[in-house]
Amino acid sequence: MHDTPPAKPGFEEPLTDGKAAAAAAPEGKVETLPSPEELLRQAELKAAEHHDAWLRAKAETENLRRRAQEDIAKAHKYAAERFASEMLPVKDSLEAALADENATVENMKSGVELTLKQLSTAFERSGLAEINPLGEKFDPHCHQAISTLEHEGEANRVINVLQKGYALNERVIRPALVVVSKSKGA
């Protein structure tokens, strides 16, 4: 027989702590909340993981920044390397012409013409373009007017090029020195 009295209808027996946990948990599993110490330990572990990940990311960023600075320094240091290698055959040709003591004027002239072709080819490969604006409209971005002369035809036209200009990859590095036309009576 039972030691506990029968339950009255509509009245349930109060559950003790152990009974409450057993009643709320599914079949034999008792769920308990972690202790504050365990929660603190887990939070500290997560914080340590995040701190480690942050340190690694910071180190990687510093490495990328350092490598980028080294690449920029190398680019500045060796920027003229390609152009210099294009100039070496030109120099060799000039030295060979000077070394030939029996050169005639015709041979010297043809040698200089070939050397000029080598130089022009080297300029083209390096992105250096000649600005020779004879007959073109005056452009202050590409031309430097030395003087103006009265001339038949349209004003502000280049009528004489005193010195050719040059542009490196479409950026003017030396403007052409020019004489520009002005209308008669102006």
Secondary structure, DSSP 8 states (H G I E B T S, - for coil): --SS----TT------HHHHHHHHSSTT-------HHHHHHHHHHHHHHHHHHHHHHHHHHHHHHHHHHHHHHHHHHTTTHHHHHHHHHHHHHHHHHHH-TT--HHHHHHHHHHHHHHHHHHHHHTTEEEE--TTSB--TTTEEEEEEEE-SS-SSBEEEEEE-EEEETTEEEE-EEEEEEE-TT-
